Amino acid sequence: MALLAPTGVLSRSRTVAPESWNRWLVPPAALCIHLAIGQAYAWSVFKPPLESSLHLDGTQSALPFQFAIVVLGLSAAFGGTLVERNGPRWAMAVSTICFSAGFLVAALGAATSQYWLVVVGYGVIGGIGLGIGYISPVSTLIAWFPDRPGLATGIAIMGFGGGALIASPWSAWLLTEFGAKPGGIGATFLVMGLAYAVFMTLGVLLVRVPAPGWRPLGHESVTAAPRPLVTTGHVSAHNAVRTPQFWMLWVVLCLNVTAGIGILEKAAPMVMDFFSGTSTPVSAAAAAGFVALLSLANMVGRIFWSALSDLVGRKNIYRCYLGAGALMYLLIELVGSGSKPLFIVAAMVVLSCYGGGFATVPAYLKDLFGTYQIGAIHGRLLTAWSVAGVAGPLIVNAIADAQKHAGRHGTALYTTSLTIMIALLVVGFIANELIRPVNPRFHESPQSQSASQQATRADA
């Protein structure tokens, strides 16, 4: 990443917006990146054809997705400071190159039946694109929308949740057209990688940063809302990770993501298993439609809940996410297989809260730590996603595989997993209750903030 020097059109100085620039053009730029990288949530559509054509089990077919989420968190953590220094256009360009290249390497791996290349391409190379792309617009959006940070980040991160709404039916259609064999899977990866490269480039060209000292018209003196957890100080990324608030929020995010991502990664085969022994079995095409519905709920939840958090506060909205998620999982475990509409609605509520948690966390960080190095802090927090990206799918797939080997089927494959997810959400609820305002001793002095900002401008 460091080899891609932010010169020419990628330099920060070339992205400073003129006075007449409309700030509402920035969320669509972010959406171009997030709608593309949100394809990760449609991975479950590829699991059945990969398992049948390359003779994999559920745990093995989850590896590219798991690696992608792990690398997402790691690249966001290590690249967060670079994103802050070099600006959103540079970050979006790096994301475009890595994400698209990952698809091309995965295409080669699938076509030649070299599964390790699929893991390296989609999981490692593509995962770098996921991580850098995910955090690329966050600090820029908060700078453009100091009056509505939850809404602004929700609009952009909504795209990541909604990416599968496009990718799921598109992937299923391509696999039907090309065939669900190694060559067809490779061709599907190839087409998607090239198409995403073009789409993401639009965001690279459109994004802008506000000029120093800019404020939205009518909000020239924007201040934080008078809520107990909203700070008027600013904390550096180095100091943020030394606070208990950071680690409590890390636990909240990790457990909320673990509880959601395990089911999401297994969504297509899970809905087929749940109703396999009923009078209304679910076909592969219908399962892909279910994944698209979950993506819709994920997407809508990101904008709805994050916008609502601007009114009711971040801590209250996380109480809703974690509490409602636990109740919905309990409902699925007890009566889900008896009613397909109930199963679908409960799963959609879970995914709306799951997505809302991602969209709200940048604003939660802003409330706790200020805007000084919000992008870098957000990147470090996303290591929680890396842990959850391994833990969630591993729990669900390993238990389902073990139950299948024991001769069980249908809902019995997932009962234990659902119970574990409920417990994790309850622990996350408790961790959220323990979050308190940051001690002022961690705040940066105005002099150190000014010196750091001048160094950043000099580097750019």
N, C-alpha and C positions, 0 to 999 in steps of 0.2 A: 504493500500500500504506500509506503514512504517513497517508493521509486516513482510514483505518479505525482510529480511535482505540480502544485496548483498554479500553472502558468497559463498565459493566454486567456482563452475563453473560460477556463476553469478557475481562474484566480478570483479571490474574494472581491477585489476592487472592481472586477467586471460585472459583479452581481448586485452592486449597490443600486437600489431603485431610485429613479427620479422622483421629485416631489409629487408629480401627478399620478404616480403609480397606485393602482387600486389594490389594496391588501387582499381582497377576496380572490385575486388571481393566484395567490400563493397556495391555498389548500388544494386546488386542482393539480398544481405541480407536484405536491406531495402525494396526491392520490395516484398519479401516474406510476410512482414507484411502489406504493403500498398495494395497489390493486394487483400489480404483477407479482411481487414477492409473496402476497397472500395466497398464491397457488399452493404453498406448502400445506394449507389446510385441506387440500383436495387429494393428498397423498393416498388416502384409503382407497380411492378408485383404482390405483395401480396395484394394490396388494393382491387381489385375486388373480389377475393375469400373470403377475410376476411369480406367484406361488405355483401356479399350474404349469407355466412354461419353463421355469428354472428350478422346479422341485424344491421350494422353500417352505418353511413353516411360518406361522404368524409372527414369531419373534424375529426371525431373520428378515422377513419382508418389511419390518418396521425400522431396520437399521439406517437406511438413507434418511428417513424422517428424523430419527433420533440424533444422528450425527449433525443434521442440518440445524436442529434446535440447540444442540450443545455448542456448535461453532458460532451460531448466531449470538448466543450470550457472551462467549469469549471474545469474539471480534468486536462486539459492541463495547465490552469493558475495556479492551486494550486500544480500540480505535476511537473511543469517545473523545479523548483529548485532541486527536488529530482532526476529528470532525469539527470541534469547536474552533480550532486554529485555522483550518483551511477553508471552511465554509460549506454550505449545503450543496453547491453545484459540484464541487470536487467529490464530495461524498456520494452524491447520486450517480456520478459517472463511474466511480469505483464499483458501486453496487451493480450498475448495469452490466459492466464488463464481467464481473465475477458470477453474477446470477445466470447470465446467458451462457457463459462458457461452461458453467456447471451442467446445464442441460445438454450441451453438445458432447461433453465427455460422457455423460450418462447415456446419451443416444448411442455412442460407440460401444459402451459396455453392454447395453441391452442387445444391440444388433449382433454382437460377437459372443453373447452368452457369458461374458466376463462380469459377473455380478459385482466384484470388488470395484470395478470402474464406475458402476452406478452409484455405489456408496461414496467413492471419492469425489465423483463429479457432482452429484446432487447434494450429498451430505457435507463435504468439506469445502470444495470450491464454491458451490452454490450457497452454502451456509455463511461464508464470508459476505457474499452479496446480501444475504438476508439481514445480517447484523448491522452492517454499515448503512444499508438502505433504511432499516427500521428506525434508527436514531437520527438519520440525516436531516429531517425537517423539524425535529422537536423544538430545539432552542430557537430556531427561526420563527416558527409559528407562535411561540410564547412571546417573542419580541414584537411580532406584528399585532398580537391580540392580548395586550396586558390586561384589558378590561374583561376578557372572556377566555381565560386559558383552558378551561375544561372543554368548552365548545370547540375551540380551535384545534386542540390536539385530538379531540374526538372525531372531527371531520376527517383528518388525515389517517389516523389509525383505524378508522372505520374501514378504510380501503383494505387493510391487511386482513380484517375479519371477513370482508366481502369478496376477497379474491377468489375463494373457492366457489362462490356463486356463479362466476364465469367459468372458472377452470374445471369444475366438476363435470357439468354436462358437455363442455368442450372436449375434455379428455376422453369421456365415454364415447363421444361421437367419433373422435379420431381413432380410438382403439377399434371401433366397429368398422370404420372405413379401411384402416390399414391391417387389421387383424390383431388378435391378442396373443400373438406369437413373438419370439424375440425380435424379428425384423420389424414387425408392426409397432411394438413398444418403442423400439429405437427411432422409427420414423415419427412417432408421436412426440417423443422428447425433442427431436430435431426441429419440427415445425413450431413447437411451443417456445423453444429457446430463441429462434429467430424472430418470432412475432413479439415476444416480450422485449427483445433488444430495441426494436423500433418504438414500441409504446413507451418504454422507460426513458428513451432519449428525449421525448417531448417534455417530460418533467425536468430533465437536466437543463434544457434550453429556456424553460419558462421561469424557473425559480429565481427569486430576488431576496435580498436582505434589506432591512430598513436603514436609512442613513443614521449616523450617530445622533442621539438626542431626539429622534422622531417619536411623536405620540399621535394616536388616532384623533381625528378632529372631534372636538368636544370633550376629550379626555386627556388634555395636556398634562394633567397632574394626577394620573392614575395611581392609586394607592391600594394596598391589600385590603380585602374585606375584613371588617372587625369581628373575626372569629378566633376562638382560643388557640387553634393550632396554626394560624396564619402569622408568619414572622415578618418583621420589618427589617431584619438583618439578613446577611448573606453568608453562606458557608461554602468553603472550597471543597472540591472533590476529595482532596486528601483528608480534610477534617471530617467530612460527612461520614466516611466509613469508620470513623472512631466514635461515632455517636450510637447509643442504643436505639434511637429512632430509626436509623438506617437499617439496622439488623432486624428490628421488629417488622418493618415494612418489607424487608427481604423475605422473612418467613411468611408473611401474609401473601405476597405475590407467588412465592414458590408453591405453597400448599394450594392456593386457588388454581394455579396453572396445572399442577399435578392432577388435581381432581377433575379438571376439564379436558386436558390434552390427551389423557389416556383413552377416554371414551371417544374423543374426536378422531384420533388417529385410527381407531378401530370401528368407526361409525358404520361404514358400508357392510362389512361382514357381521357386525353386531346386530343390526336391525334384521338381517336375514336369519341369523341364528335365533333371535328372540321369537320370531313368528314361524319358524320352520315346521313346527309340529302342530300348527293351527290350520283352520280352514281358509285362512287368507295369507298364504306365504308371500314373501317379498322377493321379487325378481332382482337381478343385477341392475337393470335399468332403473327400477324403482328405488333401489338402494342408493344409486348415484343421485337421484332426485332428493332423497332424504339428506344426503350430504350437502346438497345445494340449499335445502331449507335450513339446516344448521348454520350454514354460512350466512344466510340472510339474517337469522337471529343474532349471530355473532356481530354482523355488520351494524344492524339497527341498534343493538345494545350498546355498541361503542359510542354512537352519537347521542342516543337518548339519555343513557345513564350519565355520561360525562357532562352533557349540558345541564342535566338536573343537579349534578354535584356542585355547579357554580351557585346554586340556590340553597341547597341543604347542607353543603359541606362534605368534604371527602370522607371523613370518618363515618358519618352516618350512611353514606352511600355504600361503603364497604361492609357495614353491618348488613345491609340489604343483600349484597352479592353473596356473602358467605352463608348467611342464614337461609335465604331462599334456595341457594344451591343445595344445601344439605337436605332441606325438605323435599325438593324435587327428586333428588336421588333416592330418598326413602320411598317416595311415591312410585318411582319406576321399579324399585326392588320388590315392593309389596304387590302391586297390581298392574305393572306395566304390560306384561304379556297378555293380560285379559282385555286390553283395549288399545287398539292401534292409535286412535286419535289422542288418547291420554298420554301414551308413550311419546308421541311426536311433540305434543305441546309441552310436556315436562322437560324433554330434552332441549327444546328451543328456549325455554326459560333459563335452563342451566347455561346454555351457550351465550345467551344475551348477557347474563351476569359475568360469565367468564370473559367475554369481549369487553364489557364495560370496565372490568378491573384493569385491563391493559390500557384502555383509553384514558382512564382517570389517574393512573399512577404518575404521569409527568406533572399534572397539576398538584397532586398530593406532595410530590417532591418540591415543587415550587413553594407551596405553603410552608413546608418544614424548613427548607434550606435556602430559599430565595432563588434569584435567577442568575447569580454570578457564574456558576459553572454547571448549570442544570443539565446540559447535554452529556457532560462527562459523568455526572452523578447517575443519570439515567442509564448510561452504558454499563456502569459498574453494577447497578441494581439488576440488570438483565442477566447476570450470572445465575440468578434464581431461576430464570427460564431455562438455562442450560441444565441445571439439576433436575428440574421438573420434566424437561424434554426426554430425559433418560428414565426417570422414576415412573412417570405416568404410563407410557406405553409398555414399559417392562412389567409393571404390576399387572396390567390388564392382559397383555399377550401371554406372559408366562403362566398366569393362573388359568387362562382359557385353554392353553395348550396342555397343561397338566390335567385339567378336568376332562379334556377330550381324550387324552390317553387313558384315563380311568374309565372311559366308556360313557361319560355323561354328555348331554347335549342340550340345546335350547338355552333357557334362562339360567340353568345350573352352571353354565360356563362363566357367568358374570356375577353371581350373587355375592361371592366373597369380595370381588373387586369393588362392587358398589358399596359394601359395608366399609371397606377401607377408605373410600373417597369421602363418605359421610364423616368419618372420624377426622380426616385431614381438614375438612372444612370447619369443623368445630374448633380444632386447635388454631386454625387461622383466625377465626372469630375472636378467640381469646387474645391472640397476639395483637390484633387491631385495637382491642380495648386497652392494651398496655401502652399505646403510643401517646406520648406527651410532648409539649413544646420543647424545642431544642434549647439547651443551656446557652445563654449569651456568650459564654467563654469560648465557644466554637465559632463565633461570628468573625468575619474578616473586617479589618479596619478600612475606612474609606481610602487611606493612602495605599494599602496593599492591593485593593481592587483596581485603583487607577493605574498603578505600576504594571499590573498583570495585563490589563486591557491595552496599554500602550505597547507592551512587548508582543502581544498577539497581533496588533495591527502592523508592527514592524516586520514580524515573520511573514505575514501575508503579503 
